[in-house]
Amino acid sequence: MGRKIGVGIIGAGIMGSSRAKAAKNALETEVVAVADVVEERARNLADQVGAIPYTDFRKMLRNERVEAVFVTTPDHLHKEPVIAAAEAGKHIWIEKPLATNMDDAKEMMKAIIRAQKAGAKVTVQFSTRWYPAYTAFERVVKWGYVGEPISLDFSINDRIDVPLSMWGGPEKSWAKYSSVADFLTCYSVDLVRCITGLEARKVYARSASKVLKFTPDFYQALVTFEGDFCAYLESNWILARSKLQLSEHYVLLSCSEGTLQYLSPSATFVAQSVGGGEIFFKEDTSMETLMEIQGKLREEGIVARIVLEPEREYPYEIWTAKDQNRALWIPTGAAHHVKHHHGNQFKNFIYSILENQEPYVTALDGYKATEVVCAIKESASRGETVRLSL
C-alpha cells in the first residue's frame, strides 16, 4: 500500500463522526485533524480516531498533512469552511446540500472552480447514486429497455425525531435554518438528474408549517424537466415517531415502454415489505431479453430476479400466458456488490484523488440540486411558478 491521504474533518457531529471513522478504517486514508467550534466535541472525536483537535478550522487547514477535508457542518454552515478549504488547495467532500441558498452556492462554486483548476477534487455527498435499485434504474433507462421517461412520483420522508431531536432539537437546531427540501428533496433532484439525464426547467411547489412551526413540515413540488418530463417530488419530516424506519423512499417512474418502482423495506408494521426495486416491461418482452438485462446487471454487481407470473384470473381481468407479468426485482436484502465508480462514494472520492480523476458526483451536481431545491422553496413561498435558467 502506498501513502495514505491525510484527512481533516470540519464538524464533529453525527456525520463528522461517521466520516472520520470511515477514514480511520480505510486503507487509503488516515485522520489527521478534527475541527469543531465546541472544544469537547472536537477533542472526543479526535481521541477516537487518533487525530489532532482544533476549534478553528482555518488553523486546521494550515496543517500540511491535511490533504482532503470533509465538511460536515450543519446544512446552512457550509460556505465558509468550503471556501477556506478551496483557497487552501484541499480536496473537499461536502455533505449535501451544497448550500441552502443560491448566494452561498454561487460564492462556493467560484472558489471551488479555482481550486479545481489547480487540481483539487470536490464532491457533494449523494450516496444514493450507489443504491442497487437506483443504479439498476439508471442503467436500464440508459440501455434503452424501458423507452423514454414520461413522469415520476418520488417521495422521501423522515420521522419527526429527525428535526426535533436527532440533530439537536428546535431550540438549537440546524433544521430551523435549513428545511426538509434542503435535507431530503436534494436527494430526489440528484437521482432524477442521474437516472434520466434531464435538467429541470420550471417548478411549482407548496408547503406548510402546521406541526413543526419553526420550519416547513413538507414540500410538494411539480418539477418540469427537459422534453416535458414531469416529476412530482414530495418530502416531509413529520412521520410518526412510532414508524419502523427513520427514513422512507417511494419511487414510481413511468416510461414509454416500462415502469420502474421502488419501496423502502419494512415501511409498516402490518403490511411488512421486503422492499427493493421492480422494473416492469412490456408484455411482449421475451425471457431472453429479461435474462440479458439480468446478466448485464449482474456484471454491475446487482442481484436481479426475474418475475414471470403463471396464468391467473382476477376480477375484471383475465391473464393468460401471453400477458403474464414480465419484471425484474432488485431485492433490498440481496447480496449486492455495486461495482460502478469504486462501489461507494467514499472510495470514489479517495480514488479520484489518487488517480487524478473527476469524482462521479461533482460540485456542479451539487450546485444543480441546490438550484432546483431553492426554486422549490421560492415557489412555495411566492405561490408562483419559478423558471430555472437554461
C-alpha positions in Angstrom: 0.0 0.0 0.0 1.3 3.5 -0.9 1.0 6.7 1.0 -2.2 7.5 3.0 -4.2 10.6 2.3 -4.4 12.8 5.3 -8.0 13.7 6.2 -9.3 16.6 8.2 -12.9 16.7 9.5 -14.8 20.1 9.9 -17.8 19.5 12.1 -17.7 16.7 14.8 -21.4 15.9 14.9 -23.1 12.7 13.7 -21.9 13.0 10.1 -18.5 14.1 11.0 -18.1 11.2 13.3 -19.3 8.8 10.6 -16.9 10.2 8.0 -14.0 10.2 10.5 -14.5 6.6 11.4 -14.8 5.6 7.8 -11.5 7.4 7.0 -9.8 5.8 10.1 -10.8 2.3 8.9 -9.9 2.7 5.2 -6.5 1.6 4.0 -6.0 4.6 1.8 -6.6 7.3 4.5 -5.7 8.5 7.9 -7.5 11.1 10.0 -5.0 13.8 10.8 -7.3 16.5 12.3 -10.8 17.2 13.6 -12.2 20.8 13.9 -15.3 21.8 15.8 -16.3 25.1 17.5 -17.2 23.0 20.6 -13.8 22.0 22.0 -15.1 19.0 23.9 -16.7 17.6 20.8 -13.6 18.1 18.7 -11.4 16.5 21.4 -13.7 13.5 21.9 -13.8 12.6 18.2 -10.1 13.3 17.7 -9.3 10.9 20.6 -11.4 8.2 18.9 -9.6 8.4 15.6 -6.1 9.4 16.7 -6.2 13.0 15.4 -5.3 16.5 16.5 -8.3 18.5 17.7 -8.9 22.1 16.6 -11.6 24.7 17.5 -10.7 26.8 14.4 -10.9 25.1 11.1 -8.7 27.7 9.5 -5.8 26.7 11.8 -6.5 23.1 10.9 -6.3 23.9 7.2 -2.8 25.2 7.7 -1.7 21.7 8.7 0.2 20.5 5.7 -0.7 16.8 6.5 -4.3 17.6 5.8 -4.9 16.9 2.1 -8.6 16.1 2.0 -11.3 17.9 4.0 -14.7 16.6 4.9 -17.1 19.5 5.5 -19.8 18.0 7.8 -21.1 21.2 9.4 -24.9 21.9 9.6 -26.6 22.5 6.2 -26.5 26.3 6.4 -22.9 26.5 7.6 -21.1 25.0 4.6 -19.9 28.2 2.8 -17.1 29.4 5.0 -15.3 26.1 5.5 -15.7 25.1 1.9 -14.3 28.4 0.6 -11.5 28.3 3.1 -10.6 24.7 2.1 -10.8 25.5 -1.6 -8.5 28.5 -1.1 -6.1 26.3 0.9 -5.9 23.9 -2.1 -7.5 21.0 -0.3 -9.6 18.2 -1.9 -13.2 18.6 -0.5 -16.1 16.3 0.4 -19.2 18.4 1.2 -22.2 16.9 2.9 -25.4 17.5 1.0 -26.8 20.0 0.3 -24.1 22.1 -1.2 -25.8 25.2 0.2 -29.3 26.3 1.4 -29.4 29.5 -0.8 -28.1 30.4 -4.2 -25.9 33.3 -3.0 -23.9 30.9 -0.9 -23.9 28.3 -3.7 -22.5 30.8 -6.2 -19.8 32.0 -3.9 -18.7 28.5 -3.1 -18.6 27.5 -6.8 -16.3 30.4 -7.7 -13.8 29.2 -5.1 -14.3 25.5 -6.0 -13.7 26.2 -9.7 -10.5 28.0 -8.9 -9.4 25.1 -6.7 -10.4 22.5 -9.4 -8.3 24.3 -12.0 -5.3 23.8 -9.6 -6.1 20.1 -9.3 -8.5 19.8 -6.3 -11.1 17.1 -6.4 -14.5 18.2 -5.0 -17.6 16.0 -4.4 -21.0 16.5 -2.8 -22.5 13.6 -0.8 -25.2 12.0 -2.8 -24.5 8.4 -1.8 -28.0 7.3 -3.0 -26.5 7.1 -6.5 -24.9 3.8 -5.3 -28.1 2.2 -4.1 -28.5 -1.1 -6.0 -32.1 -0.3 -7.1 -31.3 3.2 -8.2 -28.2 2.0 -10.0 -30.3 -0.6 -11.8 -32.9 2.1 -12.8 -30.2 4.3 -14.2 -28.7 1.5 -16.2 -31.9 0.1 -17.6 -33.1 3.6 -18.7 -29.7 4.3 -20.2 -29.6 0.9 -22.1 -33.0 1.8 -23.6 -35.0 -1.2 -22.4 -37.9 0.9 -21.0 -38.1 3.7 -23.6 -38.5 7.4 -22.8 -39.1 8.7 -19.2 -42.5 10.3 -19.1 -43.4 11.0 -15.5 -42.2 10.4 -12.0 -43.6 10.3 -8.4 -40.7 10.5 -5.9 -41.2 10.7 -2.1 -38.5 10.8 0.6 -39.8 11.2 4.1 -38.3 11.2 7.7 -39.7 10.6 11.1 -40.4 13.7 13.2 -37.5 12.9 15.5 -35.0 13.9 12.8 -35.8 17.7 13.0 -36.9 17.6 16.7 -34.3 15.6 18.5 -31.9 13.6 16.4 -30.0 16.6 15.2 -30.3 18.9 18.3 -33.8 20.0 18.9 -35.7 23.1 17.8 -34.1 25.4 20.4 -30.7 25.0 18.7 -31.5 23.0 15.6 -29.9 23.4 12.3 -33.4 22.5 11.0 -34.5 26.0 11.9 -32.0 27.3 9.3 -32.5 24.5 6.8 -35.6 22.8 5.5 -36.8 19.3 4.5 -36.3 20.4 0.9 -32.6 21.1 1.5 -32.2 17.9 3.6 -34.2 15.4 1.6 -35.5 16.7 -1.7 -32.0 17.4 -2.8 -31.6 13.6 -3.0 -34.6 13.3 -5.2 -33.4 16.0 -7.6 -30.0 14.5 -7.9 -31.4 11.0 -8.6 -33.8 12.3 -11.2 -31.0 14.0 -13.0 -28.8 10.9 -12.7 -31.4 8.4 -13.8 -32.9 10.4 -16.7 -30.1 12.7 -17.7 -32.5 15.6 -17.9 -32.3 19.1 -16.4 -35.2 20.9 -14.6 -36.8 23.9 -16.4 -39.6 25.1 -14.1 -41.1 24.4 -10.6 -44.4 24.9 -8.9 -44.4 24.0 -5.2 -46.4 24.1 -1.9 -45.5 23.8 1.7 -46.9 24.3 5.2 -45.7 24.6 8.8 -48.6 23.3 10.9 -46.7 20.8 13.1 -43.1 22.0 13.5 -43.8 25.7 13.2 -40.1 26.7 13.1 -39.5 25.0 9.7 -41.8 23.7 6.9 -43.4 20.3 7.6 -43.2 19.3 3.9 -42.7 20.4 0.4 -44.7 19.1 -2.6 -43.3 20.2 -6.0 -44.2 19.6 -9.6 -40.9 19.9 -11.5 -40.9 20.0 -15.3 -37.7 18.8 -16.9 -36.4 18.9 -20.5 -38.7 17.3 -23.0 -41.8 17.9 -20.8 -40.8 15.1 -18.4 -42.7 15.8 -15.2 -41.7 14.9 -11.7 -43.8 15.1 -8.6 -41.3 15.4 -5.7 -42.5 15.2 -2.1 -40.6 15.3 1.2 -41.8 15.6 4.7 -40.2 15.1 8.1 -43.2 14.7 10.3 -43.8 10.9 10.1 -44.9 9.4 13.4 -42.1 8.6 15.8 -43.6 5.1 16.1 -42.9 4.2 12.5 -40.3 1.5 12.0 -37.9 3.3 9.6 -36.2 6.6 10.3 -36.4 7.4 6.5 -38.6 6.0 3.7 -38.3 6.2 -0.1 -41.0 5.7 -2.7 -40.4 5.9 -6.4 -42.7 5.4 -9.4 -41.1 6.1 -12.8 -43.4 5.7 -15.8 -41.6 5.3 -19.2 -43.0 4.8 -22.7 -42.1 1.0 -22.6 -42.0 0.1 -18.9 -42.5 1.1 -15.3 -39.8 1.3 -12.5 -40.9 1.2 -8.9 -39.1 1.3 -5.5 -40.3 1.0 -2.0 -38.3 1.0 1.2 -38.3 -2.2 3.2 -40.5 -2.6 6.4 -42.5 0.5 5.7 -45.2 -0.5 8.1 -45.9 -3.0 11.0 -48.8 -4.7 9.3 -48.0 -4.5 5.6 -44.5 -5.8 6.0 -42.4 -5.3 2.9 -39.1 -6.8 1.9 -38.7 -3.7 -0.2 -36.5 -3.0 -3.2 -36.8 -2.0 -6.8 -39.0 -3.6 -9.5 -38.8 -3.0 -13.3 -41.9 -3.9 -15.3 -41.5 -4.4 -19.0 -43.9 -4.6 -22.0 -46.0 -7.7 -22.3 -44.1 -8.9 -25.4 -40.7 -8.8 -23.7 -39.1 -12.2 -24.1 -37.5 -14.3 -21.4 -34.2 -14.0 -23.4 -34.4 -10.2 -23.0 -35.0 -10.4 -19.3 -32.1 -12.8 -18.9 -29.9 -10.4 -21.0 -30.8 -7.5 -18.7 -30.3 -9.7 -15.6 -26.9 -10.7 -16.8 -25.8 -7.1 -17.5 -26.9 -6.1 -14.0 -25.0 -9.0 -12.6 -21.9 -7.6 -14.2 -22.6 -4.4 -12.4 -22.8 -6.3 -9.1 -26.5 -6.1 -8.8 -28.7 -9.1 -8.0 -31.9 -9.1 -10.1 -34.6 -11.8 -10.0 -36.9 -12.5 -12.9 -40.6 -12.4 -12.2 -42.9 -14.3 -14.6 -46.3 -15.0 -13.1 -48.3 -18.0 -14.2 -51.7 -17.8 -15.9 -54.1 -16.3 -13.4 -57.5 -14.6 -13.1 -58.6 -11.5 -11.1 -61.9 -9.7 -11.0 -62.4 -7.7 -14.2 -59.3 -9.2 -15.9 -58.1 -12.5 -17.1 -54.3 -13.0 -17.5 -53.0 -15.6 -20.0 -49.6 -16.9 -20.5 -49.1 -14.3 -23.3 -50.0 -11.4 -21.0 -48.2 -12.6 -17.8 -46.0 -10.3 -15.7 -42.6 -9.6 -17.0 -40.4 -7.9 -14.4 -37.1 -7.8 -12.7 -37.0 -7.5 -8.9 -33.9 -6.0 -7.2 -34.4 -7.1 -3.5 -33.1 -4.7 -0.8 -31.6 -7.5 1.2 -29.8 -9.4 -1.6 -26.0 -9.8 -1.7 -25.4 -6.8 -4.0 -21.8 -5.6 -4.6 -22.3 -2.4 -6.7 -19.2 -2.0 -8.8 -19.6 1.3 -10.6 -17.3 4.1 -9.5 -15.4 2.1 -6.9 -18.6 0.7 -5.3 -19.4 3.6 -2.9 -18.9 7.4 -2.7 -16.2 7.4 0.0 -13.9 5.2 -2.1 -14.8 7.1 -5.3 -13.7 10.4 -3.7 -10.5 8.9 -2.4 -9.6 7.3 -5.6 -10.5 10.4 -7.6 -7.6 12.0 -5.7 -5.2 9.0 -6.0 -6.0 8.5 -9.7 -6.5 12.2 -10.6 -10.0 11.6 -12.0 -13.2 13.6 -11.6 -15.5 12.2 -8.8 -18.7 10.6 -10.0 -20.7 13.2 -8.1 -19.2 16.6 -8.9 -19.6 20.0 -7.3 -21.7 21.0 -10.3 -24.1 18.2 -9.5 -24.4 19.6 -6.0 -25.0 23.1 -7.4 -27.7 21.9 -9.8 -29.5 20.1 -7.0 -29.3 23.3 -4.8 -30.6 25.4 -7.7 -33.8 23.2 -8.1 -34.3 23.0 -4.3 -34.1 26.8 -3.9 -36.6 27.2 -6.8 -38.9 24.8 -4.9 -38.6 26.9 -1.7 -39.1 30.1 -3.7 -42.2 28.8 -5.5 -43.8 27.6 -2.3 -43.1 31.0 -0.6 -44.4 33.1 -3.5 -47.2 30.7 -4.7 -46.0 31.0 -8.2 -44.2 29.0 -10.9 -40.4 29.6 -10.9 -38.4 29.1 -14.1 -34.8 28.0 -14.0 -32.1 29.4 -16.2 -31.0 27.3 -19.1 
